[in-house]
Amino acid sequence: MMHKLRNSTLLVFISLLVLGQLGAPLMVSGYEISDITVTTKWTFDTGTQIETSPAIGDLLGDSHYEIVVADNYNKTIYCLDYQGNLLWNVTLPKIIESSPVVRDINEDGNNEVLIAATDFLCYSNLGVLLWNVSISGEIFRTEAAVADINNDGHDEVIVHTQKFVFCLDGQGHQLWNYTTTGSLQGTALLVDLNNDNHLEVLLGNENTNVTCLNDAGSYVWHYYSRKYISGSIQAADLGNDGKIEVLFGAQDTFFCLNATGFQQWNYTIPSTTWGFSKSTPTIGDLTNNGKFEILIGDLDGYLYCIEENGSLLWHYDLGNLLITQPRLYDFNADGTFEIVITNDRLHFLYANGTTISDYSMSPIYSDPILFDFDLNGKVDLVFNSYPHSTILTDLTVEENTPSPTPSPSPSPSPSPSPSTSDTGIGAAVVIASLISS
């Protein structure tokens, strides 16, 4: 079912993916989704094109989550409340090339905002600069990764430029650094690969390598893919066997490695112009079999669903390039997930790739965030839109009459990264509320 965005002065492009049991249509608790409609509630105009994704967090301690937007070319960070009102903004001396992260990094009971321009900066919940660290090299469309990597009870920050990886403590002091060859791309993945309660650091680069460091910044292993890597890496226990796999796309091939960096399998697109180069995978149990499938888009506009053993389950032509990461959500709370993904259209799909509804959009390149911002029990959608506006929209889910046999509930999707914000490239912020009709 094709639509145009309702009550919107700005068309938007988001990237979001939701998984569920295969079958057309998918049905749980006797109901199936027949349509999802989109209505704009508010917009916030930043004035210039944004090429980062938003971050969210409770900055004021009032149980409502605020939205932090980094405007690249205005060199400005905006903090909005859930109704789209500007709470504060700060201007940085340099162009911003990273998405913001919201986290209480200094353990003072308030969330801070972390951002990388030429320096790496930490702002208070009210927009006051707390510290900044000079880091060598160029930062390009990434974000900080935050987690307690060394199991000392305190979070560390991993940030990288194109050549260097830095580990900082909550006060901005450097704990270690690592020099790489090639140009680092994507956000670092922090994951315990060997079950020692310490997190490894995984990074990909344009020089075709995946590099694994330990929590002290020492080299552990690398994998040479012989193909350009620019998306972020993910990891999950695909087969539910207690073993972590490392997953990434590189040009026309998707790779699965084991926890020690040896290839388990790869899937190559039969014919392609551009491939997976800028895409980050999303992982979830599509078939409710206790094993996880992988969803990833390519620059030719195809969404691929790959099984845990590397076999293609299905692929779907979305007509235009996909560079943002898919998202997972059960929109009507019926026990199954739907798929939402965007390019120059906003697509709502069943989990087998067939269409629920879609909307004409102007393209953006930001990863969206799903959260109940107004605390009304219904999920909202926030994302950066093109060219330079923040947009709040309602999503209305329509269901058909009951079906006789419900499907089983899906297994939970893994959470591959401890980061509290999403990454990507975009140009404004959008919130969409889910309303069941």
PyMOL commands that set and color helices and strands:
alter all, ss='L'
color gray80, all
select strands_A, chain A and resi 2-4+33-45+55-57+66-71+76-80+86-91+101-103+112-116+119-123+129-134+145-147+156-160+164-168+174-179+184-191+200-205+209-213+219-224+234-236+245-250+253-257+263-268+282-284+293-297+302-306+312-317+339-342+345-349+355-360+369-371+380-382+389-399+430-436
alter strands_A, ss='S'
color yellow, strands_A
deselect
rebuild
show_as cartoon
